């Protein structure tokens, strides 16, 4: 059982929510708060395997420091203080990789004070990708930025840290739908099939490269698509595209159905892509808050950034950004209007 995350914006820890997390031994909430047992004087993280005390004997704190200040000591079984140590280690690793991307995983683990295999699992749990995948994303982002800044393609590839163009193309295979020179030139040379079709939510634009859907939006047309890919070749859909389009329409009209089989051609920063993956994990009929998404990708203080990443989603419904709401349960914003967001959520809720 996995509970939703509640962040310590203000006030005390919600006791009902916290006790339910302890009762479920929810590992995903380790590091978010601790429970302190009055009869033993010990505080634990939610996933602690120890026998659960009576509810009236437990109080909750947002941090280990608060529990210690109240006179409690750390559990020697679940080691709740190590969760904070893990977060510091990952933050240090990210700083190192941002400055020295060529550092080996072995050296990285040693510098942050962890055994190799443990650190590898720790990093992936906090960031959502392995250290090697994170470095590849960093290099890709640097190359794309350089291309956007009108640097020559070859120079951009070397400046981003690649050993050569072949390495860049190998790492981008299956990720970037456009070659770097095409990316730089606003989609020059890229072929994008598209169509605007009527749906129960209004007119819907669907566009796709040969790799997958690159745009799904409402109340947009060819002009808006051309603005996004000013030098791409836009063409009305062919038979192959029509097959894909039918799958997209079905996913939109029945949003409770999984859309994981529909190929996508999207790009983003490492953080954006981590947020998008988390959005795809939200079951139909359920919602998460922006704060919960930030916590789920290992950045509990990045609520605004999570909101921005959510808004940067180019394929509405297929990546279900409509399932993210405010912490108070209100709908918040939606690029295509709250009416469409409400309809999508209501359909999903009624199907479950």
Phi, psi and omega per residue, in radians:
X1 nan 2.345 3.134
X2 -2.197 2.201 -3.120
X3 -1.674 2.810 3.072
X4 -1.234 2.636 -3.140
X5 -1.551 2.378 3.032
X6 -2.072 2.210 -3.095
X7 -1.590 2.650 -3.109
X8 -1.352 1.128 3.131
X9 -1.147 -0.955 3.131
X10 -2.658 2.748 2.986
X11 1.348 3.126 -3.110
X12 -1.303 2.933 3.083
X13 -1.198 2.368 3.086
X14 -1.171 2.040 -3.001
X15 -1.190 -0.692 3.141
X16 -1.092 -0.825 3.136
X17 -1.104 -0.793 -3.083
X18 -1.154 -0.742 -3.131
X19 -1.166 -0.636 3.084
X20 -1.090 -0.661 3.100
X21 -1.133 -0.732 3.103
X22 -1.143 -0.736 -3.128
X23 -1.092 -0.592 3.128
X24 -1.512 -0.127 -3.058
X25 0.899 0.887 -3.039
X26 -1.320 1.775 -3.103
X27 -1.125 -0.471 -3.105
X28 -1.147 -0.310 -3.112
X29 -1.775 0.066 3.031
X30 -1.025 2.323 -3.119
X31 1.618 -0.224 3.121
X32 -1.503 -0.554 3.116
X33 -2.920 3.003 3.089
X34 -2.335 2.710 3.067
X35 -1.939 2.333 -3.099
X36 -1.991 2.298 -3.088
X37 -1.693 2.067 -3.056
X38 -1.139 -0.589 -3.062
X39 -1.340 -0.394 -3.135
X40 -1.925 -0.328 -3.110
X41 1.313 0.383 -3.064
X42 -2.039 2.490 3.021
X43 -1.968 2.546 -3.042
X44 -2.332 2.826 2.999
X45 -1.507 2.825 -3.050
X46 -0.961 -0.607 -3.048
X47 -1.495 0.074 -3.105
X48 -0.884 2.285 -3.092
X49 -1.377 -0.069 -3.096
X50 -1.110 2.767 3.114
X51 -1.056 2.447 -3.072
X52 -1.368 2.326 3.105
X53 -1.369 3.029 3.059
X54 -1.168 2.555 -3.071
X55 -0.980 -0.701 -3.086
X56 -1.226 -0.183 -3.132
X57 -1.718 0.130 -3.086
X58 -2.074 2.401 2.946
X59 -2.236 2.766 -2.990
X60 -2.137 2.563 3.130
X61 -2.329 2.586 3.114
X62 -1.204 -0.577 -3.057
X63 -2.293 2.774 3.057
X64 -1.112 -0.632 3.139
X65 -1.053 -0.698 3.115
X66 -1.146 -0.672 3.125
X67 -1.162 -0.721 3.115
X68 -1.130 -0.701 3.132
X69 -1.101 -0.467 3.125
X70 -1.490 0.036 3.058
X71 1.748 0.143 3.139
X72 -1.639 2.783 3.083
X73 -2.101 2.741 -3.051
X74 -1.237 2.498 3.052
X75 -1.166 2.286 -3.139
X76 -1.434 -0.133 3.140
X77 -1.574 -0.841 -3.091
X78 -1.720 -0.185 3.059
X79 0.862 1.116 -3.083
X80 -1.083 -0.492 3.137
X81 -1.152 -0.436 -3.116
X82 -1.196 -0.392 3.099
X83 -1.094 -0.758 3.068
X84 -1.116 -0.676 3.101
X85 -1.102 -0.682 3.100
X86 -1.061 -0.765 -3.125
X87 -1.101 -0.704 3.114
X88 -1.126 -0.716 -3.140
X89 -1.100 -0.748 3.135
X90 -1.149 -0.734 3.117
X91 -1.066 -0.717 3.109
X92 -1.125 -0.708 3.130
X93 -1.111 -0.719 3.115
X94 -1.098 -0.682 3.108
X95 -1.123 -0.752 3.122
X96 -1.102 -0.800 -3.122
X97 -1.151 -0.542 3.093
X98 -1.168 -0.452 -3.126
X99 -1.811 -0.516 -3.034
X100 -2.383 1.239 -3.032
X101 -1.154 -0.272 -3.126
X102 -1.445 -0.066 -3.118
X103 -1.095 2.436 -3.126
X104 -1.330 2.786 3.121
X105 -1.093 -0.673 3.128
X106 -1.074 -0.795 -3.139
X107 -1.181 -0.635 -3.141
X108 -1.124 -0.808 3.127
X109 -1.084 -0.723 -3.138
X110 -1.131 -0.689 -3.094
X111 -1.210 -0.480 3.107
X112 -1.703 0.026 2.989
X113 1.483 0.542 -3.130
X114 -2.235 2.706 3.006
X115 -1.187 2.624 -3.003
X116 -0.964 -1.008 -3.023
X117 -1.184 -0.621 3.103
X118 -1.139 -0.743 -3.129
X119 -1.158 -0.673 3.124
X120 -1.011 -0.823 3.116
X121 -1.145 -0.712 -3.121
X122 -1.077 -0.828 -3.121
X123 -1.059 -0.803 -3.111
X124 -1.146 -0.652 3.137
X125 -1.144 -0.657 -3.099
X126 -1.405 -0.705 -2.994
X127 -1.745 -0.442 3.134
X128 1.711 -0.214 3.095
X129 -2.399 2.854 3.102
X130 -1.289 2.830 3.077
X131 -0.972 -0.702 -3.140
X132 -1.114 -0.748 3.121
X133 -1.148 -0.634 3.123
X134 -1.115 -0.742 3.116
X135 -1.106 -0.701 3.110
X136 -1.084 -0.688 3.113
X137 -1.146 -0.693 3.104
X138 -1.054 -0.815 -3.134
X139 -1.084 -0.751 -3.137
X140 -1.080 -0.762 3.139
X141 -1.094 -0.707 3.127
X142 -1.132 -0.705 -3.137
X143 -1.153 -0.771 -3.129
X144 -1.116 -0.720 3.114
X145 -1.086 -0.742 3.129
X146 -1.101 -0.677 3.107
X147 -1.146 -0.702 3.095
X148 -1.121 -0.485 3.134
X149 -1.499 0.187 3.081
X150 1.198 0.514 2.989
X151 -1.393 2.585 3.111
X152 -1.018 2.528 -3.065
X153 -0.940 -0.892 -3.107
X154 -1.071 -0.769 3.122
X155 -1.085 -0.728 -3.130
X156 -1.085 -0.700 -3.134
X157 -1.109 -0.817 3.136
X158 -1.210 -0.712 -3.132
X159 -1.114 -0.500 -3.139
X160 -1.354 -0.146 3.077
X161 1.861 0.118 3.110
X162 -1.419 2.624 3.113
X163 -1.301 -0.304 3.115
X164 3.060 2.979 -3.123
X165 -0.998 -0.662 -3.102
X166 -1.081 -0.646 3.120
X167 -1.167 -0.691 3.112
X168 -1.076 -0.854 -3.106
X169 -1.111 -0.656 -3.140
X170 -1.111 -0.724 -3.117
X171 -1.266 -0.497 -3.108
X172 -1.495 -0.179 -3.096
X173 -1.015 2.199 3.134
X174 1.432 -0.029 -3.133
X175 -1.994 -0.983 3.083
X176 -1.591 2.248 -3.127
X177 -1.389 -0.278 -3.102
X178 -2.069 2.507 3.031
X179 -1.133 2.727 -3.060
X180 -1.023 -0.650 3.130
X181 -1.173 -0.597 3.099
X182 -1.205 -0.730 3.085
X183 -0.975 -0.814 -3.100
X184 -1.065 -0.653 -3.016
X185 -1.733 0.598 3.038
X186 1.120 0.566 3.116
X187 1.534 0.235 -3.129
X188 -0.986 2.198 3.118
X189 1.576 -0.234 -3.140
X190 -1.418 2.499 3.098
X191 -1.863 2.098 -3.139
X192 -2.134 2.066 3.040
X193 -1.506 2.567 -3.075
X194 -2.670 2.895 3.068
X195 -2.839 2.655 2.972
X196 -1.991 2.152 -3.067
X197 -2.216 2.564 3.084
X198 -1.325 2.418 3.046
X199 -2.371 3.039 3.111
X200 -1.197 -0.205 3.102
X201 -1.731 -0.032 -3.075
X202 2.030 3.130 3.136
X203 -1.133 2.325 -3.054
X204 -2.140 2.271 3.050
X205 -1.627 2.272 3.037
X206 -2.229 2.239 3.114
X207 -2.329 2.543 -3.089
X208 -2.602 2.502 2.945
X209 -1.564 -3.049 3.114
X210 -1.176 -0.302 -3.109
X211 -1.592 -0.408 -3.136
X212 2.741 -3.065 -3.103
X213 -1.184 2.213 3.132
X214 -1.923 -0.204 3.125
X215 -2.733 2.258 2.967
X216 -2.396 2.088 -3.072
X217 -2.613 2.965 3.115
X218 -2.057 2.580 3.110
X219 1.042 0.582 3.020
X220 -2.179 2.831 3.137
X221 -2.495 -2.747 -3.070
X222 -1.077 -0.634 -3.102
X223 -1.097 -0.778 3.130
X224 -1.178 -0.666 3.109
X225 -1.134 -0.702 3.118
X226 -1.122 -0.610 3.087
X227 -1.099 -0.622 -3.139
X228 -1.320 -0.631 3.140
X229 -2.223 1.264 -2.969
X230 -1.087 -0.401 -3.096
X231 -2.027 0.141 3.107
X232 -1.358 2.760 3.045
X233 -1.571 1.978 3.138
X234 -1.673 2.318 -3.096
X235 -2.442 2.429 3.067
X236 -1.051 2.655 -3.003
X237 -1.046 2.573 3.039
X238 -1.834 -2.956 -3.069
X239 -1.084 -0.730 -3.140
X240 -1.135 -0.749 3.117
X241 -1.123 -0.677 -3.125
X242 -1.074 -0.590 3.082
X243 -1.139 -0.785 3.098
X244 -1.121 -0.729 -3.130
X245 -1.034 -0.708 3.131
X246 -1.078 -0.669 3.107
X247 -1.162 -0.695 3.130
X248 -1.143 -0.789 3.135
X249 -1.036 -0.743 3.131
X250 -1.085 -0.690 -3.139
X251 -1.179 -0.597 -3.134
X252 -1.336 -0.723 -3.122
X253 -1.286 -0.407 3.106
X254 -2.258 1.251 -2.989
X255 -1.148 -0.213 3.085
X256 -1.292 -0.297 3.118
X257 -1.369 2.593 3.114
X258 -1.204 2.420 3.087
X259 -1.903 0.256 -3.039
X260 -1.135 -0.331 -3.128
X261 -1.416 -0.183 -3.093
X262 -1.497 2.122 -3.110
X263 -1.225 2.483 -3.142
X264 -2.107 2.601 3.027
X265 -2.211 1.489 -3.095
X266 -2.298 2.748 3.115
X267 -2.414 2.654 3.081
X268 -2.878 3.139 3.049
X269 -1.258 2.968 3.115
X270 -1.004 -0.726 -3.127
X271 -1.182 -0.784 3.126
X272 -1.030 -0.785 -3.106
X273 -1.174 -0.582 3.060
X274 -1.132 -0.726 3.091
X275 -1.099 -0.781 -3.120
X276 -1.096 -0.676 3.090
X277 -1.095 -0.697 -3.140
X278 -1.165 -0.654 3.087
X279 -1.052 -0.688 -3.129
X280 -1.210 -0.284 3.115
X281 -1.512 -0.190 -3.131
X282 -1.255 2.091 -3.135
X283 -1.130 2.563 3.054
X284 -1.025 2.408 -3.115
X285 1.607 -0.082 3.111
X286 -2.084 2.832 3.079
X287 -2.304 2.849 3.021
X288 -2.349 2.746 3.060
X289 -1.577 2.868 3.083
X290 -1.046 -0.661 3.128
X291 -1.130 -0.685 3.123
X292 -1.148 -0.687 3.104
X293 -1.132 -0.754 3.113
X294 -1.027 -0.774 3.134
X295 -1.144 -0.668 -3.092
X296 -1.142 -0.507 3.119
X297 -1.659 0.194 3.052
X298 1.486 0.251 -3.141
X299 -2.243 1.187 -3.004
X300 -1.075 -0.345 3.126
X301 -1.625 -0.027 -3.047
X302 -1.731 0.819 -3.101
X303 -1.090 -0.781 3.132
X304 -1.123 -0.700 3.130
X305 -1.134 -0.641 3.086
X306 -1.116 -0.682 3.082
X307 -1.104 -0.706 3.121
X308 -1.153 -0.725 3.107
X309 -1.117 -0.669 3.091
X310 -1.064 -0.754 3.139
X311 -1.245 -0.343 -3.128
X312 -1.462 0.006 3.116
X313 -1.131 2.148 -3.083
X314 -1.630 -0.096 -3.073
X315 -2.227 1.386 -3.133
X316 -0.921 2.577 3.110
X317 1.271 -0.878 3.137
X318 -1.097 -0.697 2.860
X319 -1.876 1.856 -2.866
X320 -1.354 1.215 3.105
X321 -1.154 -0.269 3.102
X322 -1.215 -0.226 -3.137
X323 -1.501 0.127 3.115
X324 -1.843 2.232 -3.109
X325 -2.243 3.090 3.107
X326 -1.314 2.854 -3.108
X327 -1.078 -0.488 -3.137
X328 -1.485 0.058 3.108
X329 1.607 -0.166 3.095
X330 -1.253 2.778 -2.982
X331 -1.156 -0.533 -3.055
X332 1.316 -2.570 -3.101
X333 -1.801 2.968 3.047
X334 -2.808 2.334 -3.033
X335 -1.020 -0.510 -3.038
X336 -1.914 0.310 3.059
X337 1.711 2.548 -3.088
X338 -1.188 -0.432 3.124
X339 -1.063 -0.799 3.131
X340 -1.173 -0.731 3.135
X341 -1.050 -0.788 -3.127
X342 -1.109 -0.727 3.136
X343 -1.085 -0.760 3.137
X344 -1.072 -0.811 -3.118
X345 -1.141 -0.700 -3.137
X346 -1.145 -0.701 3.120
X347 -1.093 -0.783 -3.120
X348 -1.139 -0.719 -3.141
X349 -1.120 -0.701 -3.090
X350 -1.274 -0.377 -3.117
X351 -1.447 -0.186 -3.095
X352 -1.840 nan nan
